[in-house]
Amino acid sequence: MSRLSTPEKFFIGRILYGIEQTGNNIEQEDIELLLSQRLEIGDEFKEKIKNALIFSYCDDIDKFKRKIVTLDPRSMWDESLKKLYKGRETVLRDLVLDWYSSYFDKKEKSLLDKLKSLFRR
C-alpha cells in the first residue's frame, strides 16, 4: 500500500470520527477496503461511510456556527475534495465524490460540477 495523501488522511479521519460518534465500529479491513480499487462494495458499507461523512460535516459546521472553532470548515472540506478528486482512484475517492454530489443541492452549480468542467478542457 502506498503512502496516504493529505486529502485521503483528512477524509479517513473524518469518516473514523463520524463512525465513532454514531456508535458504530470500523475494522482494519474496512480502512483497507476504502484504500483499495475494488469495484464491488456492499450497500451497507456505502451507507455507513456516507452517514459518517454527513455526521462529521454537520458537526464541523455546527461547531463553527457555535463559535467553538474559528475557521470555516467548508473551505477545508472543499479543498480536500478537490485534491482527492485529482488523486488516485480508490473506493474512498468514489464514495466521497458520490456522497458530495448527492448531499449538496443540485440546483446550485456544485464544486464537483466545476471540477468536472475543468478536467474536460
C-alpha positions in Angstrom: 0.0 0.0 0.0 1.4 3.4 -0.9 1.6 6.4 1.3 -1.7 8.3 2.0 -2.1 11.7 0.6 -3.3 14.6 2.8 -6.9 14.5 1.5 -7.1 10.8 2.0 -5.9 11.2 5.6 -8.4 14.0 6.0 -11.4 12.0 4.8 -10.4 8.8 6.6 -10.1 10.9 9.8 -13.5 12.4 9.3 -15.0 9.0 8.5 -13.5 7.5 11.6 -14.7 10.4 13.7 -18.3 10.1 12.3 -18.4 6.3 12.8 -17.1 6.6 16.3 -19.6 9.4 17.3 -22.5 7.5 15.9 -21.7 4.4 17.9 -20.6 2.2 15.1 -17.3 0.5 14.7 -14.8 0.1 11.9 -12.3 -2.6 11.3 -8.8 -2.6 9.8 -10.3 -4.4 6.8 -12.7 -1.5 6.2 -9.9 1.0 6.0 -8.1 -1.3 3.6 -11.2 -1.5 1.5 -11.5 2.3 1.4 -8.0 2.5 0.1 -8.4 -0.3 -2.5 -9.5 -0.1 -6.1 -12.2 -2.7 -5.7 -15.2 -2.3 -8.0 -17.9 -4.1 -5.9 -18.7 -2.9 -2.4 -21.8 -3.6 -0.3 -24.6 -1.0 0.0 -24.5 -1.3 3.8 -20.8 -0.3 3.8 -21.5 2.6 1.5 -24.3 3.9 3.7 -22.1 3.5 6.8 -19.4 5.7 5.2 -21.8 8.2 3.8 -23.6 8.6 7.2 -20.2 9.1 8.9 -19.4 11.8 6.4 -22.7 13.5 6.9 -22.3 13.4 10.7 -18.7 14.8 10.5 -19.6 17.5 8.1 -22.6 18.7 10.0 -20.7 18.5 13.3 -17.9 20.6 11.8 -20.4 23.2 10.5 -22.2 23.2 13.9 -19.0 23.8 15.8 -18.2 26.7 13.5 -21.7 28.2 14.0 -21.5 27.9 17.8 -18.0 29.5 17.6 -16.2 26.5 19.0 -13.9 26.7 16.1 -12.9 30.0 14.3 -12.2 28.8 10.8 -15.0 27.9 8.5 -14.6 24.2 7.8 -16.3 24.4 4.4 -13.1 25.6 2.7 -11.2 22.7 4.3 -13.7 20.2 3.0 -13.8 21.8 -0.5 -10.0 21.9 -0.8 -9.7 18.3 0.4 -12.3 17.2 -2.1 -10.5 19.0 -5.0 -7.3 17.3 -4.1 -9.0 13.9 -3.6 -10.7 14.2 -7.0 -7.3 14.7 -8.7 -5.7 11.8 -6.8 -5.6 8.1 -7.3 -8.8 6.1 -7.9 -9.9 4.4 -4.7 -13.1 3.3 -3.1 -12.6 6.2 -0.7 -12.5 8.7 -3.6 -15.5 7.2 -5.3 -17.6 7.2 -2.0 -16.6 10.7 -1.1 -17.5 12.1 -4.5 -20.7 10.2 -4.6 -21.6 11.5 -1.1 -20.7 15.0 -2.0 -22.7 15.1 -5.2 -25.8 13.5 -3.5 -25.6 15.5 -0.3 -25.4 19.0 -1.7 -28.1 20.8 -3.5 -28.1 20.0 -7.2 -29.8 23.3 -8.1 -26.6 25.2 -7.5 -23.6 24.6 -9.6 -21.7 22.5 -7.1 -17.9 22.2 -6.7 -18.0 18.8 -8.2 -19.5 20.1 -11.4 -16.9 22.8 -11.5 -14.1 20.2 -11.1 -15.5 18.1 -13.9 -15.7 21.0 -16.3 -12.1 21.9 -15.5 -10.9 18.4 -16.4 -12.9 18.2 -19.6 -10.9 21.0 -21.3 
